[in-house]
């Protein structure tokens, strides 16, 4: 504890908080601060030197000295937070602001001060002027391995660290070259050859060759490797190197969308000798990992990236204690007092939906179709939007916002009561997990209250994003309230939704999984976009008709950026692509 913190400890006592002058002995100060008399002498000297107090000693046993406070409680607290931020101790500053019982006005001032530490800042380093992007996160980054990732935030960041053979172009809606200059297939789509760019470096300085691509995919298809999206590679029978920069994939069955599969983050390329189970393997992306711990990650611009060095020199990502800071408002110069003349606003529509999914692998009253349909009849997304407001913007009946039809929602408390009666519900408690985000928890507690109106008991369990990787924990709940956000490549996202072992499949029983697999095979065979979507909607209807899945709302959010920030391109996850950003000074 530094001397300013000791000052705050004394000043915040109820009898001293508003006082300007008090009579107190050094021993009394020592008792309040839980320190020795010798240490109190040092603290008092520092308080005087820093201009916090004036001290007038009184000699004689039992006489008290006069201490005059020269800094108000609010001013001292603000100075302490500013000092922590300047020292880069942002997490400590946030904890101090949130965990102490400060007034709402002071807390808002402290949060505004802390948030100014985020966004893009210019830092002089010797003769260089470095542009550093600081980003606050609501959750820890649990997974920086592209082969095991399932959380959208992590996937966005991993796209800055790793590259794939090809990439999806959201504007043209086509697959385009990336690590590969080009590719071709035979007539029945069973052999695909990719021609690799020369001169591509991994972050450790080694050169990328066909051997690295072969090594990556052989490790992924190894039967001992258990990754959540292994289905992307299950048709590969052999991988052959034609020469140093040409590689061929031999498939068991023809697959005309195979390049789409190779655009997924789960098929990132790493050095041949790497362990694909490493917490953060080596990539070739525009940023490399400089520092990594549970609550902080630093990314450095990779000077030798084959598409050019990023403009932003460093990206710092911080996990902070819970607060009302908006994760994506880190570009505003004054986030709590937005100046429209110096900012621009982007609206991000979630390309997906929030939903409840029941755990069909666990015994309980939720196994009754009548019970699940009773819940569905009570959860009216229109009322949820009206009563809870933004960021909820539309009632959902589908994962695909454009295919949702709010008119189809049939809400009836009388029907819900009858369905509940038919289910033989006997007052069992339903354990509902919900992501620890403000809007998800608001939704969950709103649904809990609605269900209590017909006598259903619900306990809400807030969960972290990292808990999604914990199979045992996730399967201990009766139902989960979560969301699905599609990336730019909608067709690939749909296939991943149906086959990702960390997604909805995890909660389906064996017969449901078999039906899902049948639907997946039908969807995959569709050659045109509309047939593809219609086949998916048929699968979706099977899961919603018996209320295994209950859709709630689609959301959107407005994110504000300083006008000096240029090159803003938002990924399908709603985040700006870091390596595209540059500053207009």
Secondary structure, DSSP 8 states (H G I E B T S, - for coil): --HHHHHHHHHTSTTTTT-SEEEE-HHHHHHHHT--HHHHHHHHHHHHHHTSEEEE---STT--EEEEE-S-HHHHHHHHHHHHHHTT-HHHHHHHHHHS---HHHHHHHHHHHHTTSEEEEEEETTEEEEEEEEEESS------TTT---HHHHHHHHHH---SEEEETTTTEEEESSEEEEEE-TTS-EEEEEE-SS-B-TTS-B--HHHHHHHHHHHHSTT---TTGGGGTTEEEEEEEETTEEEEEESS--TTHHHHTTSGGG----TTS-TTSSS----SSEEEEEEETTEEEEEE-TT-TT---SS-EEEEEE--S-S--TT-TB-TTTTS--TTSEEEEEEE-SEEEEEEE-TTS-SGGGSHHHHHHHHHH--HHHHHHHH-TTEEEE-SSSSGGG--GGG----HHHHHHHHHHTT--S-EEEEEEESSHHHHHHHHHHHHHHHTTT-EEEEEEE-GGGGG-HHHHTTSSEEEEEEE--S-HHHHHHHHHH-TTTGGGGS-HHHHHHHHHHHHHHHT--SHHHHHHHHHHHHHHHHHTTSEEE-EEEEEEEEEETTEE---B-TTSSB-GGG-EE--
